[in-house]
Amino acid sequence: MYATSSSIGVFHLVIDAANPTSTLCGLRVVPIVIDRPATSETLYLTSTKPAGSVLCRECRSIDQRERGDDPSA
């Protein structure tokens, strides 16, 4: 599951899809799933990777480290 807002062009990875309250990088998420384009300043959940957005650097780094494929480790 992913978290995004319409204002930043960046998406985040959610820690626990069963209890989605924050992202890997520590941001809080509104526990509402919106699977369509929406205008919002608040981070909301989406089940599909947001088109035209890039993955947050911190989320990417943490995810790579947890999966053991972090080149800087």
Backbone as JSON Lines, residues from 0, in Angstrom:
{"i":0,"aa":"M","n":[0.85,-1.17,0.0],"ca":[0.0,0.0,0.0],"c":[0.9,1.23,0.0]}
{"i":1,"aa":"Y","n":[0.38,2.3,-0.56],"ca":[1.14,3.54,-0.72],"c":[0.41,4.7,-0.06]}
{"i":2,"aa":"A","n":[1.15,5.76,0.22],"ca":[0.56,6.99,0.74],"c":[1.04,8.14,-0.14]}
{"i":3,"aa":"T","n":[0.14,9.05,-0.45],"ca":[0.48,10.18,-1.31],"c":[-0.41,11.37,-0.99]}
{"i":4,"aa":"S","n":[-0.05,12.5,-1.53],"ca":[-0.93,13.67,-1.53],"c":[-0.78,14.31,-2.9]}
{"i":5,"aa":"S","n":[-1.73,15.09,-3.28],"ca":[-1.7,15.65,-4.62],"c":[-0.71,16.79,-4.77]}
{"i":6,"aa":"S","n":[-0.18,17.29,-3.68],"ca":[0.62,18.51,-3.76],"c":[2.13,18.3,-3.89]}
{"i":7,"aa":"I","n":[2.65,17.09,-3.7],"ca":[4.1,16.95,-3.62],"c":[4.76,16.12,-4.72]}
{"i":8,"aa":"G","n":[4.04,15.27,-5.43],"ca":[4.65,14.46,-6.48],"c":[5.55,13.34,-5.97]}
{"i":9,"aa":"V","n":[5.41,13.02,-4.69],"ca":[6.2,11.97,-4.05],"c":[5.22,11.01,-3.37]}
{"i":10,"aa":"F","n":[5.51,9.71,-3.45],"ca":[4.69,8.75,-2.7],"c":[5.55,8.04,-1.68]}
{"i":11,"aa":"H","n":[4.9,7.45,-0.69],"ca":[5.57,6.8,0.43],"c":[5.09,5.37,0.55]}
{"i":12,"aa":"L","n":[5.9,4.53,1.17],"ca":[5.52,3.15,1.47],"c":[4.92,3.11,2.87]}
{"i":13,"aa":"V","n":[3.81,2.39,3.0],"ca":[3.11,2.27,4.28],"c":[3.69,1.1,5.06]}
{"i":14,"aa":"I","n":[3.86,1.29,6.37],"ca":[4.48,0.27,7.22],"c":[3.66,-1.01,7.28]}
{"i":15,"aa":"D","n":[2.39,-0.91,7.59],"ca":[1.55,-2.09,7.83],"c":[0.22,-1.89,7.11]}
{"i":16,"aa":"A","n":[0.01,-2.6,6.01],"ca":[-1.23,-2.44,5.23],"c":[-2.47,-2.82,6.04]}
{"i":17,"aa":"A","n":[-2.32,-3.69,7.03],"ca":[-3.47,-4.08,7.86],"c":[-3.86,-2.99,8.85]}
{"i":18,"aa":"N","n":[-2.89,-2.16,9.24],"ca":[-3.13,-1.07,10.19],"c":[-2.35,0.16,9.73]}
{"i":19,"aa":"P","n":[-2.77,0.75,8.61],"ca":[-1.98,1.8,7.98],"c":[-2.11,3.16,8.67]}
{"i":20,"aa":"T","n":[-1.15,3.5,9.51],"ca":[-1.19,4.79,10.19],"c":[0.05,5.62,9.93]}
{"i":21,"aa":"S","n":[1.13,5.0,9.41],"ca":[2.33,5.78,9.13],"c":[3.14,5.14,8.0]}
{"i":22,"aa":"T","n":[4.07,5.93,7.49],"ca":[4.93,5.49,6.4],"c":[6.26,4.98,6.97]}
{"i":23,"aa":"L","n":[7.04,4.34,6.12],"ca":[8.36,3.86,6.57],"c":[9.22,5.01,7.08]}
{"i":24,"aa":"C","n":[9.07,6.19,6.49],"ca":[9.9,7.33,6.9],"c":[9.31,8.09,8.08]}
{"i":25,"aa":"G","n":[8.19,7.6,8.64],"ca":[7.67,8.17,9.87],"c":[6.55,9.19,9.75]}
{"i":26,"aa":"L","n":[6.06,9.45,8.55],"ca":[4.95,10.39,8.39],"c":[3.62,9.74,8.74]}
{"i":27,"aa":"R","n":[2.71,10.51,9.28],"ca":[1.38,10.01,9.63],"c":[0.49,10.03,8.39]}
{"i":28,"aa":"V","n":[-0.4,9.06,8.3],"ca":[-1.28,8.9,7.15],"c":[-2.74,8.9,7.61]}
{"i":29,"aa":"V","n":[-3.59,9.57,6.84],"ca":[-5.03,9.49,7.09],"c":[-5.48,8.12,6.6]}
{"i":30,"aa":"P","n":[-6.11,7.3,7.46],"ca":[-6.45,5.92,7.07],"c":[-7.68,5.84,6.16]}
{"i":31,"aa":"I","n":[-7.62,6.56,5.05],"ca":[-8.69,6.54,4.05],"c":[-8.06,6.16,2.72]}
{"i":32,"aa":"V","n":[-8.59,5.14,2.05],"ca":[-8.06,4.71,0.76],"c":[-8.79,5.46,-0.34]}
{"i":33,"aa":"I","n":[-8.03,6.16,-1.17],"ca":[-8.59,6.87,-2.32],"c":[-7.87,6.35,-3.55]}
{"i":34,"aa":"D","n":[-8.56,5.58,-4.37],"ca":[-7.96,4.98,-5.56],"c":[-8.37,5.71,-6.83]}
{"i":35,"aa":"R","n":[-8.35,7.01,-6.77],"ca":[-8.62,7.86,-7.93],"c":[-7.86,9.16,-7.71]}
{"i":36,"aa":"P","n":[-7.65,9.94,-8.75],"ca":[-6.99,11.23,-8.55],"c":[-7.77,12.09,-7.56]}
{"i":37,"aa":"A","n":[-7.09,12.68,-6.61],"ca":[-7.75,13.5,-5.6],"c":[-6.88,14.7,-5.28]}
{"i":38,"aa":"T","n":[-7.51,15.78,-4.89],"ca":[-6.78,16.97,-4.47],"c":[-6.78,17.01,-2.96]}
{"i":39,"aa":"S","n":[-5.58,16.86,-2.38],"ca":[-5.47,16.83,-0.92],"c":[-4.06,17.21,-0.5]}
{"i":40,"aa":"E","n":[-3.95,18.0,0.53],"ca":[-2.65,18.33,1.12],"c":[-2.22,17.25,2.11]}
{"i":41,"aa":"T","n":[-3.17,16.45,2.57],"ca":[-2.94,15.41,3.57],"c":[-2.51,14.11,2.9]}
{"i":42,"aa":"L","n":[-1.61,13.37,3.54],"ca":[-1.24,12.05,3.02],"c":[-2.41,11.1,3.18]}
{"i":43,"aa":"Y","n":[-2.81,10.48,2.09],"ca":[-3.89,9.5,2.12],"c":[-3.38,8.21,1.48]}
{"i":44,"aa":"L","n":[-4.1,7.13,1.69],"ca":[-3.72,5.82,1.2],"c":[-4.23,5.57,-0.21]}
{"i":45,"aa":"T","n":[-3.47,4.8,-0.96],"ca":[-3.91,4.32,-2.26],"c":[-3.34,2.92,-2.47]}
{"i":46,"aa":"S","n":[-4.1,2.07,-3.12],"ca":[-3.64,0.69,-3.3],"c":[-2.79,0.52,-4.56]}
{"i":47,"aa":"T","n":[-2.74,1.55,-5.4],"ca":[-1.92,1.48,-6.6],"c":[-0.81,2.52,-6.54]}
{"i":48,"aa":"K","n":[0.32,2.2,-7.15],"ca":[1.45,3.14,-7.17],"c":[1.02,4.39,-7.93]}
{"i":49,"aa":"P","n":[1.16,5.57,-7.32],"ca":[0.73,6.8,-7.97],"c":[1.54,7.1,-9.23]}
{"i":50,"aa":"A","n":[0.85,7.22,-10.35],"ca":[1.5,7.52,-11.63],"c":[2.07,8.94,-11.59]}
{"i":51,"aa":"G","n":[3.25,9.1,-12.15],"ca":[3.86,10.41,-12.23],"c":[4.5,10.89,-10.94]}
{"i":52,"aa":"S","n":[4.55,10.05,-9.92],"ca":[5.18,10.4,-8.64],"c":[6.42,9.54,-8.44]}
{"i":53,"aa":"V","n":[7.33,10.01,-7.62],"ca":[8.55,9.26,-7.31],"c":[8.51,8.81,-5.85]}
{"i":54,"aa":"L","n":[9.19,7.71,-5.58],"ca":[9.25,7.17,-4.23],"c":[10.11,8.06,-3.35]}
{"i":55,"aa":"C","n":[9.64,8.34,-2.16],"ca":[10.36,9.12,-1.15],"c":[11.75,8.49,-0.94]}
{"i":56,"aa":"R","n":[12.79,9.33,-0.89],"ca":[14.16,8.83,-0.7],"c":[14.32,8.06,0.6]}
{"i":57,"aa":"E","n":[13.73,8.55,1.68],"ca":[13.85,7.87,2.98],"c":[13.14,6.52,2.95]}
{"i":58,"aa":"C","n":[11.94,6.46,2.39],"ca":[11.22,5.19,2.29],"c":[12.01,4.19,1.45]}
{"i":59,"aa":"R","n":[12.59,4.65,0.33],"ca":[13.38,3.78,-0.54],"c":[14.59,3.23,0.21]}
{"i":60,"aa":"S","n":[15.29,4.1,0.93],"ca":[16.47,3.7,1.67],"c":[16.14,2.67,2.75]}
{"i":61,"aa":"I","n":[15.1,2.92,3.51],"ca":[14.69,2.0,4.58],"c":[14.24,0.67,4.0]}
{"i":62,"aa":"D","n":[13.45,0.71,2.91],"ca":[12.97,-0.51,2.27],"c":[14.14,-1.35,1.75]}
{"i":63,"aa":"Q","n":[15.11,-0.71,1.12],"ca":[16.28,-1.44,0.61],"c":[17.07,-2.06,1.75]}
{"i":64,"aa":"R","n":[17.23,-1.32,2.84],"ca":[17.98,-1.82,4.0],"c":[17.26,-3.03,4.6]}
{"i":65,"aa":"E","n":[15.92,-2.95,4.72],"ca":[15.16,-4.06,5.32],"c":[15.18,-5.3,4.44]}
{"i":66,"aa":"R","n":[15.28,-5.1,3.13],"ca":[15.31,-6.24,2.22],"c":[16.72,-6.76,1.98]}
{"i":67,"aa":"G","n":[17.7,-6.04,2.52],"ca":[19.08,-6.49,2.39],"c":[19.73,-6.16,1.07]}
{"i":68,"aa":"D","n":[19.15,-5.25,0.28],"ca":[19.77,-4.9,-0.98],"c":[20.17,-3.43,-1.02]}
{"i":69,"aa":"D","n":[20.64,-2.94,0.13],"ca":[21.11,-1.57,0.24],"c":[22.58,-1.53,-0.15]}
{"i":70,"aa":"P","n":[22.92,-0.86,-1.26],"ca":[24.31,-0.83,-1.69],"c":[25.24,-0.1,-0.74]}
{"i":71,"aa":"S","n":[24.72,0.75,0.12],"ca":[25.59,1.48,1.06],"c":[25.81,0.73,2.36]}
{"i":72,"aa":"A","n":[25.17,-0.41,2.52],"ca":[25.3,-1.17,3.78],"c":[26.57,-1.98,3.82]}
